[in-house]
Amino acid sequence: MDISAANVPGPPGAQKRTHRKAVTLSHTVKMLLGAAAIAAAPTISSAASLDFSAGSFDAVNDVLTFSNVAAGTDLVVSTIGGTSWASNNDARNGTANGDDGRINVATGTMADLRFSFINRDTGGAATLADIDLAFFDLDFAGQEKLTLRTAASTITRVDTALGVSTEPGSVTLTGASDVNVANVTDSSSLTEDQEKAAVIFSFDSVSSFDLSFDAGGALGSGRNFIFDDDFAFTTDTTTIDFPAPVPLPAAGFLLIGGLGALAVARRRS
């Protein structure tokens, strides 16, 4: 499908993001909404950098928690809608390289996961105003795939080694097929090949987002997906806008049309 792309110069030689400003409700808005409305509303905050150093995995319930990923906020990663998450090595779900996050998925399986920011005091949703989350080391002869299912901008190098495809409501990154890059051990300092196998998802005001992790290959091994937010490309980039999902009415018409075509084909046979 067509991809709307724009070249944006990356910060020369810089790997760290600039600090983001916190978003707060003004006193006037608080007075207008009232105490009850404020209590029910999700926390809106922003952090200079997300901290993935305190990751712990509950293998019984398939829930990965990063405690205090931002001030007063946890990040909880869990399966979507009763799907399963098969890890080859449960111990690899959590923290990597000291302050990066890591998802481990058994080869031959796919994990549909929801990343949710949770207010530690209330247990309710916490909305972060601005997040750029990078995923690294997508390669292994095209067997590693990452699909974004929540609205965000997708950013890669202009000369990315990744395959990029879009469908209504999703963007898929396929691992580099021509090279297997060295494992990332320091996300603040990547080689050129490692940058070519990386992607950034840029979210505005997000409380949760969905990603699918596809680990191709024969059973018996695992793939590691490492991520962090303190990263910026060092050269020109391409930005892919998120394709809008098919509206429900349109999806219904497509289904009806497909069923009608099937009925006609059956009558002809």
Backbone torsions as a table, in degrees:
resi	resn	phi	psi	omega
1	MET	NA	157.4	179.4
2	ASP	-65.6	142.0	178.8
3	ILE	-118.2	122.7	176.1
4	SER	-80.1	116.0	-173.8
5	ALA	-129.5	148.6	175.2
6	ALA	-138.3	136.3	178.4
7	ASN	-82.1	127.9	-179.7
8	VAL	-127.3	123.7	-178.9
9	PRO	-65.8	129.3	176.3
10	GLY	-78.4	158.6	180.0
11	PRO	-64.6	120.8	-175.2
12	PRO	-62.0	123.5	174.1
13	GLY	68.9	4.8	-175.5
14	ALA	-104.5	137.0	177.2
15	GLN	-114.2	-15.1	-175.9
16	LYS	-101.2	140.4	178.6
17	ARG	-78.3	154.4	174.4
18	THR	-75.3	157.4	-178.2
19	HIS	-68.9	146.3	179.4
20	ARG	-103.7	150.5	-178.3
21	LYS	-87.4	141.6	177.2
22	ALA	-70.9	146.0	177.4
23	VAL	-107.7	125.9	-177.8
24	THR	-128.7	155.2	174.1
25	LEU	-81.2	133.6	-179.6
26	SER	-72.1	161.1	179.3
27	HIS	-60.0	-36.8	-179.3
28	THR	-64.8	-43.8	179.4
29	VAL	-63.6	-40.5	178.8
30	LYS	-60.1	-41.8	-179.7
31	MET	-64.7	-39.2	-178.4
32	LEU	-70.6	-41.1	-177.8
33	LEU	-75.0	-34.8	-177.3
34	GLY	90.5	159.0	-174.9
35	ALA	-62.7	-38.8	-176.8
36	ALA	-65.0	-41.8	-179.1
37	ALA	-66.5	-39.2	179.5
38	ILE	-64.5	-40.9	-179.1
39	ALA	-64.2	-33.2	-177.3
40	ALA	-82.5	-20.8	-175.8
41	ALA	-76.5	148.0	177.0
42	PRO	-67.6	150.3	176.6
43	THR	-67.2	132.5	176.7
44	ILE	-110.0	118.4	-177.4
45	SER	-149.3	170.3	176.3
46	SER	-146.8	152.5	-176.9
47	ALA	-126.2	150.0	175.4
48	ALA	-61.7	-34.0	180.0
49	SER	-161.3	139.8	175.2
50	LEU	-79.0	145.8	-175.5
51	ASP	-114.8	110.6	-178.9
52	PHE	-102.1	20.7	-173.3
53	SER	-77.7	-13.3	-176.8
54	ALA	-118.2	62.5	179.2
55	GLY	-94.4	137.4	177.1
56	SER	-140.2	139.2	-175.0
57	PHE	-112.5	127.7	174.0
58	ASP	-95.4	98.2	-174.4
59	ALA	-70.8	-22.5	179.7
60	VAL	-69.7	-44.2	-176.4
61	ASN	-103.8	2.4	-178.6
62	ASP	54.3	55.4	179.4
63	VAL	-129.7	125.2	178.1
64	LEU	-108.4	126.1	-178.0
65	THR	-121.1	129.0	170.9
66	PHE	-106.4	107.2	-177.2
67	SER	-76.4	140.2	176.9
68	ASN	52.4	44.4	178.3
69	VAL	-64.7	-28.0	170.0
70	ALA	-143.2	170.2	-175.9
71	ALA	-54.6	118.2	178.0
72	GLY	67.6	18.2	-172.8
73	THR	-134.3	133.7	171.6
74	ASP	-104.7	155.6	170.3
75	LEU	-112.6	121.7	-178.6
76	VAL	-113.9	125.2	178.9
77	VAL	-110.1	122.2	-175.8
78	SER	-142.9	165.8	179.7
79	THR	-74.2	159.5	-177.0
80	ILE	-107.3	129.7	168.9
81	GLY	54.8	41.8	175.4
82	GLY	78.8	8.8	176.5
83	THR	-74.4	169.0	-177.4
84	SER	-108.8	158.9	177.3
85	TRP	-131.0	103.4	-179.7
86	ALA	-96.7	120.5	176.6
87	SER	-105.0	144.0	173.4
88	ASN	-79.1	-31.2	-179.7
89	ASN	-143.4	101.1	-177.0
90	ASP	-57.1	-32.4	-177.1
91	ALA	-65.7	-17.3	-179.7
92	ARG	-86.5	-6.1	173.9
93	ASN	-84.3	116.3	-178.2
94	GLY	145.3	-126.4	-174.6
95	THR	-97.8	139.2	175.7
96	ALA	-132.0	148.7	175.0
97	ASN	57.3	24.8	176.7
98	GLY	91.5	-45.2	-176.9
99	ASP	-144.7	14.6	172.7
100	ASP	-95.7	162.6	172.2
101	GLY	-98.7	157.4	-179.8
102	ARG	-145.3	135.5	174.2
103	ILE	-115.2	129.1	177.5
104	ASN	-110.7	128.7	-179.0
105	VAL	-129.8	131.9	179.8
106	ALA	-65.8	141.0	178.8
107	THR	-62.2	147.6	-178.6
108	GLY	80.8	8.5	-179.8
109	THR	-132.7	167.9	175.5
110	MET	-133.5	141.2	178.7
111	ALA	-118.3	122.7	174.5
112	ASP	-95.7	111.9	-169.8
113	LEU	-123.2	144.8	175.4
114	ARG	-111.0	127.3	176.4
115	PHE	-98.4	116.0	-175.2
116	SER	-122.5	130.1	175.0
117	PHE	-90.5	128.0	-172.5
118	ILE	-122.3	131.8	174.7
119	ASN	-70.0	120.9	-176.2
120	ARG	-66.1	-27.4	-178.0
121	ASP	-81.7	-42.1	-173.9
122	THR	-101.8	-19.7	-175.1
123	GLY	79.1	-0.5	179.5
124	GLY	-90.2	-178.4	-178.6
125	ALA	-68.2	141.9	172.5
126	ALA	-117.4	128.7	-178.7
127	THR	-101.6	122.8	175.7
128	LEU	-95.6	134.7	-169.4
129	ALA	-74.4	-25.4	-171.8
130	ASP	-159.8	118.2	-179.8
131	ILE	-137.1	131.7	167.1
132	ASP	-116.7	107.9	-176.0
133	LEU	-109.2	122.3	-177.6
134	ALA	-101.5	140.8	172.4
135	PHE	-117.5	139.7	-170.2
136	PHE	-118.8	162.9	167.0
137	ASP	61.0	43.3	173.8
138	LEU	-86.9	105.8	-176.7
139	ASP	-153.1	-122.3	178.8
140	PHE	55.6	52.8	174.6
141	ALA	55.7	39.7	175.9
142	GLY	77.4	7.5	-176.7
143	GLN	-84.5	-14.3	177.7
144	GLU	-98.5	124.7	-180.0
145	LYS	-129.5	143.1	179.6
146	LEU	-131.9	122.7	-177.5
147	THR	-117.9	121.9	176.5
148	LEU	-87.7	130.0	-177.5
149	ARG	-122.5	13.5	177.9
150	THR	-128.2	142.0	-175.0
151	ALA	-56.3	124.2	177.1
152	ALA	-169.1	160.6	173.1
153	SER	-83.9	140.1	177.7
154	THR	-107.4	124.7	-173.5
155	ILE	-122.1	128.5	175.6
156	THR	-133.9	168.5	169.1
157	ARG	-65.0	151.7	175.4
158	VAL	-58.3	-38.1	-179.1
159	ASP	-98.2	34.2	-178.3
160	THR	-55.7	147.3	175.0
161	ALA	-90.8	-2.7	-176.9
162	LEU	-83.9	148.3	168.9
163	GLY	-85.6	135.0	-178.3
164	VAL	-123.2	126.8	176.6
165	SER	-137.4	151.2	-179.2
166	THR	-127.9	149.8	169.3
167	GLU	-138.7	162.8	177.0
168	PRO	-54.4	118.2	177.7
169	GLY	86.2	12.9	178.6
170	SER	-162.4	152.4	172.2
171	VAL	-130.1	129.7	-177.6
172	THR	-115.8	130.9	174.2
173	LEU	-107.5	123.2	178.9
174	THR	-105.3	133.1	-175.8
175	GLY	-56.4	149.3	-178.4
176	ALA	-54.6	129.4	-176.5
177	SER	-92.8	-18.1	-174.3
178	ASP	-101.0	-3.2	-178.0
179	VAL	-156.4	142.7	170.4
180	ASN	-107.5	109.7	-173.9
181	VAL	-80.1	162.1	177.0
182	ALA	-65.8	145.2	178.7
183	ASN	-59.5	141.8	-179.9
184	VAL	-78.6	121.0	177.4
185	THR	-113.0	-10.5	177.5
186	ASP	-148.9	100.3	-174.5
187	SER	-70.6	-9.0	178.0
188	SER	-87.6	-6.5	-177.5
189	SER	-146.6	92.1	-177.2
190	LEU	-104.2	149.6	171.8
191	THR	-76.2	170.6	179.1
192	GLU	-61.1	-43.6	179.1
193	ASP	-64.2	-38.4	178.5
194	GLN	-65.9	-38.0	176.2
195	GLU	-64.1	-38.8	-179.2
196	LYS	-65.2	-20.9	179.8
197	ALA	-103.3	21.7	-178.9
198	ALA	-118.2	159.8	177.5
199	VAL	-144.0	148.2	175.2
200	ILE	-117.5	132.4	170.9
201	PHE	-105.4	122.8	-176.0
202	SER	-108.1	113.1	-177.2
203	PHE	-105.8	144.7	171.5
204	ASP	-112.4	122.9	175.3
205	SER	49.5	78.3	-174.6
206	VAL	-125.2	138.1	173.2
207	SER	-108.7	-23.0	175.3
208	SER	-158.9	156.3	175.4
209	PHE	-151.6	156.5	-174.6
210	ASP	-114.5	135.9	176.9
211	LEU	-136.1	142.1	174.0
212	SER	-109.1	131.2	-178.7
213	PHE	-111.6	114.4	-176.8
214	ASP	-109.6	117.0	-178.7
215	ALA	-109.8	96.8	-179.0
216	GLY	-74.8	174.4	178.8
217	GLY	108.4	171.1	-179.3
218	ALA	-69.4	151.7	178.6
219	LEU	-62.1	154.4	174.7
220	GLY	109.8	-0.2	178.5
221	SER	-133.7	-165.7	-178.9
222	GLY	-152.6	160.8	176.4
223	ARG	-121.1	139.2	178.1
224	ASN	-107.0	129.5	176.6
225	PHE	-112.0	109.9	-176.4
226	ILE	-100.3	140.7	-176.6
227	PHE	-144.0	156.6	177.1
228	ASP	-165.5	163.5	-179.1
229	ASP	-105.6	-12.9	-178.8
230	ASP	-89.1	69.0	-176.7
231	PHE	-151.7	142.0	171.9
232	ALA	-144.0	142.5	177.8
233	PHE	-67.5	152.9	-176.7
234	THR	-101.4	7.6	180.0
235	THR	-143.9	-175.4	-177.1
236	ASP	-60.5	146.3	-175.7
237	THR	-125.4	162.9	173.8
238	THR	-116.7	133.9	178.9
239	THR	-111.0	125.8	179.2
240	ILE	-106.6	119.8	177.5
241	ASP	-70.3	146.9	-179.4
242	PHE	-72.9	127.3	179.9
243	PRO	-75.6	129.4	-177.3
244	ALA	-62.5	141.2	175.6
245	PRO	-64.1	157.8	174.1
246	VAL	-68.5	125.6	179.1
247	PRO	-57.7	148.3	-177.3
248	LEU	-53.4	-46.9	179.1
249	PRO	-57.8	-42.8	179.2
250	ALA	-64.3	-40.3	178.0
251	ALA	-62.1	-37.9	178.0
252	GLY	-64.2	-43.0	178.2
253	PHE	-62.9	-39.6	178.4
254	LEU	-62.3	-41.1	179.3
255	LEU	-64.9	-45.9	179.9
256	ILE	-61.7	-43.1	178.7
257	GLY	-61.6	-40.4	179.4
258	GLY	-65.5	-41.2	177.9
259	LEU	-64.9	-38.7	178.5
260	GLY	-63.7	-42.3	179.1
261	ALA	-64.0	-39.0	178.1
262	LEU	-63.1	-40.7	-179.8
263	ALA	-64.8	-42.0	178.4
264	VAL	-62.1	-43.2	-179.4
265	ALA	-63.2	-37.7	-179.9
266	ARG	-67.3	-39.5	-179.8
267	ARG	-64.7	-38.4	-179.8
268	ARG	-68.0	-30.3	-179.8
269	SER	-80.6	NA	NA
